[in-house]
Amino acid sequence: MARHLLAAAALLAAAPPALAQEAPIDRSQDLRWLSAQSLALASRSSAQGWRVLEGGLRWRRVKGDGSGRHPAVSDMVTLHYAGTFVDGSEFDSSYGGPPARFPLDRLIRAWQIAVPLMGVGDTVEIAVPAELGYGFRGKGPIPGGATLLFKIELLGIGDS
C-alpha cells in the first residue's frame, strides 16, 4: 500500500498543475515583476521634476515651457511618442515614421490627463500606473498590471 501511495505522489508531482491541484504555485516571479511596476512609479520624485497627478500618474516636462496652445480632451492631436516598459524595452513608437494623429478622447486615460497639460511644442514624460493605462487585463503586447513609460511630443492640435 505504501508503494502505491508513493507512486501516486510521484505521478501528482510530475503532473501538470491542472491535475495536481494541491501543488504549490511559485508566485515569486510575479511578485518581483509587480514590485518593479510599483517601484517605477515611486522612484519618480519631485526632486527630479516629476509631478503626481490624478490617479497616481507621474508627469514631467522635458522640453518647452507650456506656453503653446493646449488641447482639450475632445481634440484631435498630432504627436510623436515612444512607449516603454519599466525594463526599458520599447513596445510602441511613432519615431522613425510620420507623426501619429489621434482623437485624444479615444486614448488611455493617462493621456487624457497628461496631454491637455502640454502646449504645442512641449515634450513630456509620463509614468502610467496600470489603472490609467491598460488595467489588469492588458492589451496586445502590454501585460495586465504594467506600469508604462511614455515620452510624448505634442506637434499640433486639430488640423495644425
VENVEN-V406995 format. One record per pair of residues at least 6 apart in sequence whose C-alpha atoms are under 8 Angstrom apart, sorted by the first residue. I is the first residue (numbers start at 1). J is the second residue. D is the distance in Angstrom with one decimal. If there is no record, write none. Layout:
i | j | d
I | J | D
I | J | D
This chain:
i | j | d
12 | 19 | 7.2
12 | 20 | 5.4
13 | 20 | 6.9
13 | 23 | 7.3
17 | 23 | 6.6
34 | 145 | 7.4
34 | 146 | 7.9
36 | 86 | 7.4
37 | 86 | 6.7
37 | 145 | 7.8
37 | 146 | 6.3
37 | 147 | 5.2
38 | 147 | 7.5
40 | 86 | 6.3
40 | 127 | 7.7
40 | 147 | 7.3
41 | 58 | 7.0
41 | 127 | 6.4
41 | 128 | 7.7
41 | 129 | 7.3
41 | 147 | 7.6
44 | 50 | 6.0
44 | 58 | 7.2
45 | 51 | 7.5
49 | 60 | 5.9
49 | 61 | 7.9
50 | 58 | 6.1
50 | 59 | 5.4
50 | 60 | 4.8
51 | 58 | 5.6
51 | 59 | 5.3
51 | 60 | 6.2
52 | 58 | 4.8
52 | 59 | 6.5
53 | 59 | 7.2
54 | 113 | 7.6
55 | 129 | 7.8
55 | 131 | 7.7
55 | 132 | 7.0
56 | 128 | 7.8
56 | 129 | 6.7
57 | 110 | 6.7
57 | 126 | 7.1
57 | 127 | 6.1
57 | 128 | 5.3
57 | 129 | 6.3
57 | 132 | 7.5
58 | 126 | 5.4
58 | 127 | 4.9
58 | 128 | 6.7
59 | 114 | 7.0
59 | 124 | 6.9
59 | 125 | 5.8
59 | 126 | 4.5
59 | 127 | 6.6
60 | 124 | 5.5
60 | 125 | 5.5
60 | 126 | 6.6
61 | 122 | 7.2
61 | 123 | 6.0
61 | 124 | 4.3
61 | 125 | 6.5
62 | 122 | 7.6
62 | 123 | 5.6
62 | 124 | 5.3
62 | 125 | 7.0
63 | 121 | 7.8
63 | 122 | 5.3
63 | 123 | 4.9
63 | 124 | 6.9
64 | 119 | 7.8
64 | 121 | 6.3
64 | 122 | 4.4
64 | 123 | 6.6
65 | 119 | 7.6
65 | 122 | 6.9
66 | 117 | 7.5
66 | 118 | 5.7
66 | 119 | 4.6
66 | 120 | 7.7
66 | 122 | 6.4
67 | 119 | 5.7
67 | 120 | 7.9
68 | 118 | 7.7
68 | 119 | 4.0
68 | 120 | 4.7
68 | 121 | 6.7
68 | 122 | 7.7
69 | 119 | 5.0
69 | 120 | 5.5
70 | 116 | 5.7
70 | 117 | 6.7
70 | 118 | 5.8
70 | 119 | 4.7
70 | 120 | 6.5
70 | 157 | 7.9
71 | 77 | 7.4
71 | 115 | 7.2
71 | 116 | 5.0
71 | 118 | 7.6
71 | 119 | 7.6
71 | 157 | 6.2
72 | 104 | 8.0
72 | 116 | 5.7
73 | 104 | 5.4
73 | 105 | 5.3
73 | 112 | 5.8
73 | 116 | 6.8
74 | 103 | 7.0
74 | 104 | 6.3
74 | 105 | 5.7
75 | 103 | 6.0
75 | 104 | 5.9
75 | 105 | 7.5
75 | 157 | 6.7
75 | 158 | 6.1
76 | 101 | 6.8
76 | 102 | 5.5
76 | 103 | 4.2
76 | 104 | 5.8
76 | 157 | 5.9
76 | 158 | 4.8
76 | 159 | 7.8
77 | 101 | 5.5
77 | 102 | 5.4
77 | 103 | 6.2
77 | 104 | 6.4
77 | 154 | 7.4
77 | 155 | 7.7
77 | 156 | 5.8
77 | 157 | 4.6
77 | 158 | 5.9
78 | 99 | 6.3
78 | 100 | 5.6
78 | 101 | 4.4
78 | 102 | 6.6
78 | 154 | 6.4
78 | 155 | 5.4
78 | 156 | 4.9
78 | 157 | 6.2
78 | 158 | 7.7
79 | 99 | 5.4
79 | 100 | 5.4
79 | 101 | 6.5
79 | 152 | 6.9
79 | 153 | 5.4
79 | 154 | 4.6
79 | 155 | 4.9
79 | 156 | 6.8
80 | 93 | 7.6
80 | 94 | 5.4
80 | 95 | 6.1
80 | 99 | 5.1
80 | 100 | 6.1
80 | 152 | 5.9
80 | 153 | 5.1
80 | 154 | 6.8
80 | 155 | 7.3
81 | 93 | 5.6
81 | 94 | 5.5
81 | 95 | 6.7
81 | 150 | 6.8
81 | 151 | 5.4
81 | 152 | 4.4
81 | 153 | 6.1
82 | 90 | 7.3
82 | 92 | 5.9
82 | 93 | 4.1
82 | 94 | 6.4
82 | 95 | 7.0
82 | 150 | 5.6
82 | 151 | 5.3
82 | 152 | 6.8
83 | 90 | 5.8
83 | 91 | 5.8
83 | 92 | 5.2
83 | 93 | 6.1
83 | 148 | 6.9
83 | 149 | 5.6
83 | 150 | 4.5
83 | 151 | 6.7
84 | 90 | 4.1
84 | 91 | 5.5
84 | 92 | 7.2
84 | 148 | 6.1
84 | 149 | 5.2
84 | 150 | 6.4
85 | 91 | 7.1
85 | 146 | 7.4
85 | 147 | 6.8
85 | 148 | 5.3
85 | 149 | 6.1
86 | 147 | 6.7
86 | 148 | 6.6
86 | 149 | 6.7
91 | 141 | 7.0
91 | 142 | 7.7
94 | 100 | 6.3
104 | 111 | 7.4
104 | 112 | 6.2
105 | 112 | 6.5
108 | 132 | 6.6
108 | 133 | 5.5
108 | 134 | 7.3
109 | 132 | 5.2
109 | 133 | 6.5
110 | 128 | 6.3
110 | 132 | 5.0
110 | 133 | 6.2
114 | 126 | 7.6
115 | 154 | 7.7
118 | 124 | 7.6
118 | 154 | 7.0
119 | 154 | 7.1
120 | 154 | 5.2
120 | 155 | 5.5
120 | 156 | 5.8
120 | 157 | 7.6
121 | 153 | 6.8
121 | 154 | 5.6
121 | 155 | 5.7
121 | 156 | 7.9
122 | 153 | 5.9
122 | 154 | 5.8
122 | 155 | 7.9
123 | 151 | 7.0
123 | 152 | 5.5
123 | 153 | 4.2
123 | 154 | 6.4
124 | 151 | 5.8
124 | 152 | 5.4
124 | 153 | 6.5
125 | 149 | 7.2
125 | 150 | 5.5
125 | 151 | 4.5
125 | 152 | 6.3
126 | 149 | 5.8
126 | 150 | 5.3
126 | 151 | 6.6
126 | 152 | 8.0
127 | 147 | 6.9
127 | 148 | 5.8
127 | 149 | 4.6
127 | 150 | 6.6
128 | 147 | 5.4
128 | 148 | 5.0
128 | 149 | 6.2
128 | 150 | 8.0
129 | 145 | 7.9
129 | 146 | 7.2
129 | 147 | 4.8
129 | 148 | 6.8
130 | 136 | 6.6
130 | 144 | 7.4
130 | 145 | 5.0
130 | 146 | 5.3
130 | 147 | 5.3
130 | 148 | 7.4
131 | 145 | 7.8
133 | 147 | 7.7
133 | 148 | 7.3
134 | 142 | 7.4
134 | 144 | 6.8
134 | 145 | 7.7
134 | 146 | 7.7
135 | 144 | 5.9
135 | 145 | 5.8
135 | 146 | 7.7
136 | 143 | 7.7
136 | 144 | 3.9
136 | 145 | 4.4
136 | 146 | 7.6
137 | 143 | 6.9
137 | 144 | 4.3
137 | 145 | 7.1
138 | 144 | 3.8
138 | 145 | 6.9
138 | 146 | 7.5
